[in-house]
């Protein structure tokens, strides 16, 4: 009889522990369901507290690729140089990231190879290009050379 009582106690403790674990698991892994849509709407309607927040959101939205570019360009270049190679400028018009649209193929290929080999000092570009194959660099240069300059 005492074995049955002990087994029931152990089973009860195990069951309670499992239920508590399951509650924590469900609480931590829920994605919010319909709340996700509300969160997106709130972000779009957000009143900006500072110009920096507005600029960051503008930069984030500018990387959304509406122009037909390769995944390679989108992942390696567009965040800085823009979707169409138009470059980035501050409010006074100072170049932050140079425009690369409509540059000749040979110029672009020579430039990226120089960055990759460290002949032109730019740690950001060197890191981006470090492990890229020559074929990928050639494809990027070809793609960028075909960008048109937007007016």
N, C-alpha and C positions, 0 to 999 in steps of 0.2 A: 504494500500500500504506500509506504513512504517513497518508493521508487517512482510511482505514478505521480505523486504530489510534486516531487522534485523535478520530474520531466515536464510537468505542466508549468511550473515556475520558470524553468529554463526556456521553454517554448514561449511563454508570455513575455519574458524579458527580451528574447530574440525578436519577437514580433514587434514589440514597442520600439526597439532600436531600429528595426528595418523601416517602420513607419516614419520615425523621425528623420532617418537618412533620406527616405523618399521625398519627404516634404522639403528638405533643404535642397535636394537635387532639382526638384521641379521649380522651386523658387529661383534658383540660380541659372537655370537653363532656358527659362521662358523667353521668347523673343518679343513678347509684347503684342503679337497679333495685330489687331486693327490699330493699336497705339502707334505703330510704326508710321502709318500714313499721316496721323495727326502730327507727329514729330516733324515730318518733312514739310507739311503745310506751315507749321509754326516757324521753321527755319526760313522759309521763303518770305513770310510776312514779318520777319524780325525787324525791329527798329534798331538801327545801328547805334551803339554807344560811342563808337569812335571811328575816325577815318581809317585807322589801321585795320579794324575788323571788316570794313567795307572793301578795302583794297585786297585783303586776303580772300574774301568771298569772290570778288571779281576775278582774281587770279585763278582760284579753284574752278570757277565756271568757264574761264577762257580755255582751260585745258580739255574741256569736253570736246571731243573731236567731231566737228560737223563737216570738215573737209575730208575728202578721200585720201588718207595717208596710210602708210604701212604701219603695222604694229611696232616695228622697229623704230620708226621715226617718232611715233606717239609715245613710246616708252623711254626713248633716249634723248629726244631733242625738244619736243613740243612744250614741255613745262617751262623751259627758259626762252627758247627762240620763237615760240608761238605756233599755232596750228598750221599756219602757212608760211612760216619762216620770217614773219614780219618783225621779230625782235621785241624787246621790252624797253620802255623808256619811263623815266620818272615824270613827275608833274611839270618839271621845268624843261623837259625834252632831252635830258641827259641820257645817253645810252646806258642801260643796265646790262642787257644781253643784246649783242649786235644782230641786225637783220641779216638773214642768210638767203632770202628768196632771190631767185634769178641770178645767183652767182654761177659762173661757169663751172662745169663738171671738174675740170683739171684743178681749178683753184680750190674747190671744196675738198677734193680728194687729197691734194697736197697738204692742205691745212689740217685735216683730221689726222693724217699720218704724222705730221709734225707734233701735234698734241699728244698722240699716242706714244711716240718715241721720246717725248720730253724735250724736243727741240724748241718748242714754244712752251713757256712755263704757265701752266694753268691746271692746278690740282683737280678741279672739278671735271674738266674735259678729259684729263689723263685718266681719272678713275672711271669715267663713263666708257671710255674707248679701250681700256686696258686689255680686256679679254675678247674683244671683237675680232672676228675673222676678216681677212682682206676682202672677201666676197661681200660681206655685210657692209663694210665701209664703201665699197664701190656702189652697192645698191643704194645706200643712203645718199652718196654724192649725186648719183643719177636722179634720184627722186627730188632732192633739193634743187638741183639745177633746173628742173622743170616747173618749180613753183613760179607763179606770176606775182608781181608786185601789186598789192591792192592800193588803190588811190583813196 
